[in-house]
């Protein structure tokens, strides 16, 4: 089983690309638990919600892992929970990073916020490119600091799709 993570700032194409990759390669796709959580709890998210969101994301990921697909596509993983918790609340429970580091991921496709427009969907909160760029840089720094396999995807939608298809083709061949 190869485990692929799409990561990066909001509105950079993670969910769209996860669906594109699943359509092309099959496998199982795990969506963002936090989106479901926010829909079920229509209020401002708090620091106390972060552990529930992280556990929910892990449960969805674990359920998919038990099926042992050739390709597991994660629309996000705990790194987003960590960075959003730090961004919004200035803190994050330490166990979340420990849980993230205890898992194996074969490739992270990190999507740049540049060259694509921010789209408001009612849950997003970083319309400024500078905010999304800072989140991108935090993500890249964490992945590099923890020796995680990462490939940055930039460009417009078509270029991102082509780069991702190529990356997953190589991942599955390895």
ChimeraX attribute file (.defattr): number of C-alpha atoms within 10 A of each C-alpha:
attribute: neighborCount
match mode: 1-to-1
recipient: residues
	/A:1	13
	/A:2	18
	/A:3	20
	/A:4	25
	/A:5	23
	/A:6	23
	/A:7	27
	/A:8	28
	/A:9	26
	/A:10	24
	/A:11	21
	/A:12	27
	/A:13	23
	/A:14	23
	/A:15	20
	/A:16	13
	/A:17	21
	/A:18	24
	/A:19	18
	/A:20	15
	/A:21	19
	/A:22	15
	/A:23	11
	/A:24	11
	/A:25	16
	/A:26	15
	/A:27	19
	/A:28	21
	/A:29	23
	/A:30	22
	/A:31	20
	/A:32	21
	/A:33	22
	/A:34	21
	/A:35	12
	/A:36	12
	/A:37	16
	/A:38	14
	/A:39	10
	/A:40	9
	/A:41	10
	/A:42	8
	/A:43	8
	/A:44	7
	/A:45	16
	/A:46	10
	/A:47	15
	/A:48	11
	/A:49	13
	/A:50	21
	/A:51	16
	/A:52	14
	/A:53	21
	/A:54	24
	/A:55	15
	/A:56	17
	/A:57	22
	/A:58	18
	/A:59	13
	/A:60	17
	/A:61	22
	/A:62	12
	/A:63	11
	/A:64	18
	/A:65	16
	/A:66	8
	/A:67	12
	/A:68	13
	/A:69	16
	/A:70	14
	/A:71	21
	/A:72	24
	/A:73	27
	/A:74	25
	/A:75	21
	/A:76	24
	/A:77	22
	/A:78	21
	/A:79	19
	/A:80	19
	/A:81	21
	/A:82	20
	/A:83	19
	/A:84	17
	/A:85	21
	/A:86	14
	/A:87	12
	/A:88	12
	/A:89	13
	/A:90	10
	/A:91	14
	/A:92	20
	/A:93	15
	/A:94	9
	/A:95	11
	/A:96	19
	/A:97	14
	/A:98	11
	/A:99	13
	/A:100	16
	/A:101	14
	/A:102	9
	/A:103	7
	/A:104	11
	/A:105	18
	/A:106	15
	/A:107	19
	/A:108	23
	/A:109	22
	/A:110	23
	/A:111	26
	/A:112	26
	/A:113	27
	/A:114	17
	/A:115	12
	/A:116	15
	/A:117	13
	/A:118	19
	/A:119	12
	/A:120	12
	/A:121	8
	/A:122	6
	/A:123	11
	/A:124	12
	/A:125	12
	/A:126	17
	/A:127	14
	/A:128	10
	/A:129	16
	/A:130	12
	/A:131	15
	/A:132	22
	/A:133	17
	/A:134	13
	/A:135	22
	/A:136	22
	/A:137	16
	/A:138	15
	/A:139	21
	/A:140	22
	/A:141	12
	/A:142	13
	/A:143	16
	/A:144	12
	/A:145	9
	/A:146	10
	/A:147	9
	/A:148	16
	/A:149	14
	/A:150	19
	/A:151	16
	/A:152	16
	/A:153	23
	/A:154	18
	/A:155	15
	/A:156	16
	/A:157	16
	/A:158	9
	/A:159	12
	/A:160	20
	/A:161	20
	/A:162	11
	/A:163	18
	/A:164	22
	/A:165	17
	/A:166	11
	/A:167	18
	/A:168	19
	/A:169	12
	/A:170	10
	/A:171	15
	/A:172	14
	/A:173	7
	/A:174	7
